[in-house]
Amino acid sequence: MSDNIEELRALVREVIRDVLPNGLPVTETVNLSTDDDLAAFVKRLLDLDPDQREELRSGRKRFRVAVTPAPPVPAGAVPISGNGAERSGESTPVRRIERGAVTEAAIRAAARAGQRLVLGRGAVLTPLARDQARASGVQIEKER
């Protein structure tokens, strides 16, 4: 049995080498919370050697933005979704939904617009919309 498993693993490694000759992509997390962080990151990208630039172009090197902790939620609202990276505050545009079902499409639209949602008493969040909000980082608050 263990010989079969080892043979299977060897075959999988061979297929991966054929499909991805340079191995799996590398993802680096970067903190871009200030203008200085962004400037330093851009300078670093401009200073890359040709091989490193090719890794970026080919998708072998990727970047992910670090998640920053959220500030406290304003009084009178109850946070009901998000991934911990949401920002409740005046700088984030707000879209109010007074009633009806809030669907995945509404969450996707809010994510594209960089909005947070405030749901009135008559609004209901669908389970799939809640999952979409968590995945896309859209903050949702339910009024009491």
Secondary structure, DSSP 8 states (H G I E B T S, - for coil): -HHHHHHHHHHHHHHHHHH-TT-S-EEEEE---SHHHHHHHHHHHHT--HHHHHHHHHTSEEEEE---------TTEEEEE--S----STTS-EEEEEEEEE-HHHHHHHHHHT-EEEEEEEEEE-HHHHHHHHHHT--EEEE-
